[in-house]
């Protein structure tokens, strides 16, 4: 007697097509709220179409990044909308360092099992951040991948494309000795250093919901504060700026040299700004060397603006929270970043 083979379905394998279709409809609705007249087609087709006009010699600027293990804290606190802001603002800041304004954005969300409420919260944050930056959420991908992601594990990645006139590209080539460095404050850790933070504090709800007087809120609330976007305040000031360094992984020592011409170094005055209490707390609890802190975290500076000395007053006048934190010098040793 022959035995009939067992019937299997995609749902039994852990992939729910119906849930995915529901989420895609929700995402498409949100994405349409970010569209500009230049969007010719958005979510739904195999590719998004975007037409940009009004440029003489346009240069496209692209970037991609992720939120890293900050996702672990978002899951532990059930705070998913904030990481939508994180990924968009991080990417917008990256292309801003080239002088580019964002055109469109795409996201990639992968989970072991699709949880519509979580995806919707993430994309709500993405859509709002895109709208704030005048950037169209033109497409993306939501993947359900059992066997790759387990439990609450998931990933979030962003892709951005912007544009800048060829003769207005910021590449740091005009930076020279005597130029000043202005620091714009971060809103917290932004999206870097969370693996070390988790090693120190863990991700238990008891620890994350502990209130710290010096923070004025719980540890979790301080840690998931969204990555700050600098586009709005800097866009009109770009003609006064010679270089921009987005202070992400690697901190000031790892990011400022990326925009310096050969033969130059920078000297930072660590007393020129107040390191926020969150970083002091991390340092104390983790018994971390100060040099290590500056290599891992932004230490309260989210964007470094390099300009000629004669433009400092104009920039600091237009940027109320900005502080002069350093200067460009001729390189004399192997160190390109010196923090005093």
C-alpha positions in Angstrom: 0.0 0.0 0.0 1.4 3.4 -1.1 1.7 6.2 1.5 0.6 9.6 0.4 3.3 12.2 1.0 2.6 14.8 3.7 1.3 18.1 2.4 3.3 21.1 3.4 2.6 24.9 3.3 4.7 28.0 3.4 3.0 28.9 6.6 4.0 25.7 8.3 7.6 26.6 7.3 7.2 29.8 9.2 6.4 32.3 6.4 3.0 33.9 6.5 2.2 35.4 3.1 -1.1 37.0 4.3 0.6 38.9 7.1 3.3 40.1 4.6 0.6 41.3 2.2 -1.1 43.2 5.0 2.1 44.9 6.1 3.0 45.8 2.5 -0.3 47.6 2.0 0.3 49.5 5.2 3.8 50.5 4.1 2.6 51.6 0.7 0.1 53.9 2.4 2.7 55.4 4.6 5.2 55.7 1.8 2.8 57.8 -0.3 2.8 60.4 2.4 6.5 61.1 1.7 6.2 61.4 -2.1 7.4 64.5 -3.9 6.3 65.4 -7.4 9.5 63.7 -8.7 8.3 60.3 -7.6 7.0 58.5 -10.7 6.3 55.2 -9.1 6.8 53.9 -5.6 6.1 50.8 -3.5 4.5 48.0 -5.5 6.5 47.7 -8.7 9.8 45.8 -8.8 11.7 49.1 -8.8 11.0 52.7 -7.8 11.1 55.5 -10.3 12.4 59.0 -9.5 13.0 62.0 -11.7 15.1 64.9 -10.5 15.2 68.2 -12.2 16.7 71.6 -11.7 20.4 70.7 -11.6 23.1 71.7 -14.1 25.8 69.1 -13.4 24.1 66.7 -10.8 26.2 64.2 -9.0 24.4 61.3 -7.2 25.5 60.5 -3.7 24.5 57.2 -2.1 25.0 55.5 1.2 23.8 52.5 3.2 23.9 51.7 6.9 22.2 49.8 9.7 21.1 50.5 13.2 23.4 47.9 14.7 22.7 46.2 18.1 20.6 49.2 19.2 17.9 46.9 17.8 18.3 44.7 20.8 17.4 47.6 23.1 14.5 48.6 21.0 13.1 45.0 21.2 13.6 44.8 24.9 11.7 48.1 25.4 9.2 47.5 22.7 10.2 50.8 21.1 10.3 50.3 17.4 9.3 53.6 15.9 12.5 55.4 17.2 14.8 53.1 15.2 13.0 54.2 12.1 14.2 57.7 12.8 17.7 56.3 13.6 18.2 54.7 10.2 16.9 57.6 8.1 18.8 60.3 10.0 22.0 58.3 10.0 21.9 58.0 6.2 20.8 61.6 5.6 23.8 62.8 7.7 26.2 60.6 5.8 25.4 62.1 2.4 25.1 65.6 3.9 28.9 65.4 4.6 29.3 65.5 0.8 27.0 68.5 0.5 24.1 66.4 -0.9 20.4 66.7 -0.1 18.4 63.5 0.0 16.2 62.4 -2.9 14.8 59.0 -1.9 15.2 56.3 0.7 14.7 52.5 0.8 14.5 50.2 3.8 15.1 46.5 4.5 13.5 44.8 7.4 14.2 41.1 8.2 12.6 39.1 10.9 12.3 35.4 11.9 8.5 35.7 12.1 6.7 38.8 10.8 5.1 40.8 13.5 2.9 43.4 11.7 2.7 45.8 14.6 6.5 45.9 14.9 7.0 46.5 11.2 4.3 49.1 11.1 5.9 51.0 14.1 9.4 50.8 12.4 8.1 52.1 9.0 6.0 54.8 10.7 9.3 56.2 12.1 11.0 55.8 8.8 8.2 57.6 7.0 8.1 60.5 9.4 11.9 60.9 9.3 11.8 60.9 5.5 9.1 63.5 5.5 11.1 65.7 7.9 14.1 65.5 5.6 12.1 66.1 2.4 13.1 62.6 1.2 10.7 60.1 -0.5 10.4 56.6 0.9 10.3 55.0 -2.5 10.5 51.3 -1.7 12.1 48.6 0.4 11.9 45.0 1.4 10.3 43.1 4.3 11.7 39.6 4.7 10.4 36.8 6.9 13.4 34.4 7.5 12.8 31.7 10.0 16.0 29.8 10.7 18.1 32.9 10.2 16.5 35.1 12.9 15.1 33.7 16.1 13.0 35.1 18.9 12.9 38.9 18.8 15.9 39.1 16.5 15.5 41.3 13.5 17.6 43.6 11.3 17.0 47.0 9.8 19.0 48.5 7.0 18.6 51.8 5.0 19.7 52.9 1.6 19.7 56.5 0.5 20.4 58.5 -2.7 20.9 62.2 -2.8 22.2 64.8 -5.2 24.7 67.7 -5.2 25.9 70.0 -7.9 29.3 69.0 -9.1 30.9 72.3 -8.2 29.4 72.3 -4.7 30.7 68.9 -3.5 32.2 68.9 -0.1 35.3 66.8 -0.2 37.6 68.5 2.3 40.2 69.5 -0.3 40.1 73.2 0.7 40.8 72.5 4.4 44.0 74.0 5.6 46.0 74.8 8.7 44.3 77.4 10.9 40.8 76.3 10.0 38.4 75.9 12.9 36.3 72.9 14.0 32.8 73.5 15.3 30.9 70.7 17.1 27.2 70.2 16.9 25.8 68.2 19.8 24.5 64.7 19.5 21.2 63.5 21.0 22.9 60.6 22.7 24.8 57.6 21.5 23.1 57.8 18.1 23.6 54.4 16.5 27.1 53.3 17.7 28.6 51.7 20.7 25.7 49.6 21.8 27.5 46.3 21.9 29.7 47.7 24.6 26.7 49.3 26.4 24.9 45.9 26.4 28.0 44.2 27.8 28.0 46.7 30.7 24.3 47.1 31.4 22.7 44.1 29.7 19.2 44.3 28.3 17.0 43.3 31.2 13.9 45.4 31.7 14.8 46.0 35.3 18.1 47.7 34.3 16.7 49.6 31.3 13.8 50.9 33.3 16.0 52.1 36.2 15.8 55.9 36.7 19.0 57.8 36.9 18.8 61.3 38.4 21.8 62.5 36.3 19.9 61.5 33.1 16.6 62.8 34.2 14.9 59.7 32.9 15.4 55.9 32.7 18.5 54.4 31.2 16.5 52.8 28.4 14.8 56.1 27.4 18.2 57.7 27.2 19.7 54.9 25.1 17.0 54.7 22.5 16.9 58.5 21.9 16.8 58.8 18.1 19.8 59.7 16.1 19.8 63.5 15.4 19.5 64.8 11.8 21.6 67.8 10.9 20.2 68.5 7.4 17.8 71.3 8.2 20.2 73.4 10.3 23.2 72.9 8.0 21.8 72.9 4.4 21.7 76.7 4.0 25.1 77.1 5.6 27.0 74.7 3.3 28.7 77.6 1.3 30.5 78.6 4.5 31.7 75.1 5.3 34.9 73.4 4.0 34.2 69.9 5.4 31.8 67.8 7.5 32.5 64.7 9.5 29.6 62.6 10.8 30.7 61.2 14.1 29.7 57.6 14.0 31.6 54.4 14.8 35.1 55.3 15.6 34.2 58.6 17.3 36.2 61.8 16.6 39.5 59.9 16.0 38.0 57.6 13.5 35.8 60.0 11.5 37.4 63.4 11.3 40.5 62.2 9.4 38.3 60.9 6.6 37.7 64.5 5.4 41.3 65.8 6.0 43.8 66.3 3.2 47.1 64.5 3.6 49.6 66.2 5.9 47.0 67.7 8.3 45.9 66.9 11.8 43.3 68.3 14.2 43.6 69.2 17.8 40.5 69.0 19.9 40.0 70.8 23.3 38.0 68.3 25.4 37.1 71.2 27.8 35.4 73.1 25.0 32.2 71.1 25.4 30.5 69.3 28.2 30.3 65.5 27.8 26.7 64.5 28.5 26.0 62.5 31.6 25.1 59.4 29.7 28.6 58.9 28.5 30.0 59.6 32.0 27.7 56.9 33.4 28.8 54.4 30.8 32.5 55.2 31.5 32.0 54.8 35.3 30.0 51.6 35.2 32.2 50.0 32.6 35.5 51.3 34.0 36.5 52.4 30.5 39.6 54.3 29.7 38.9 57.8 28.3 40.9 57.1 25.2 38.6 54.1 24.6 35.5 56.2 25.2 36.6 58.6 22.4 37.2 55.7 20.0 33.8 54.1 20.6 31.4 56.9 21.3 30.6 60.3 19.8 31.0 61.8 23.3 28.3 64.4 22.7 29.5 65.6 19.3 27.4 64.3 16.4 28.8 66.4 13.6 32.1 68.2 13.2 32.0 71.3 11.0 35.3 72.5 9.5 35.4 76.1 8.3 37.7 79.1 7.8 38.3 81.1 11.0 36.6 84.1 9.5 33.3 82.1 9.2 33.2 80.9 12.7 31.1 83.8 14.0 28.5 83.4 11.2 28.2 79.7 11.8 28.0 79.8 15.5 25.5 82.6 15.3 23.2 80.5 13.1 23.8 77.4 15.1 22.9 78.2 18.8 24.1 74.9 20.2 27.4 74.9 18.3 30.8 75.3 20.0 34.3 75.7 18.7 36.0 72.5 19.8 39.2 72.4 17.8 41.5 73.5 15.0 43.3 72.2 12.0 47.1 72.1 12.2 50.1 70.8 10.1 50.7 67.2 10.9 54.0 66.7 12.8 53.6 63.1 14.0 51.7 60.0 13.2 48.5 61.1 15.0 45.9 62.9 12.9 43.6 63.5 15.8 44.9 64.9 19.1 42.4 65.3 22.0 43.7 67.5 24.9 
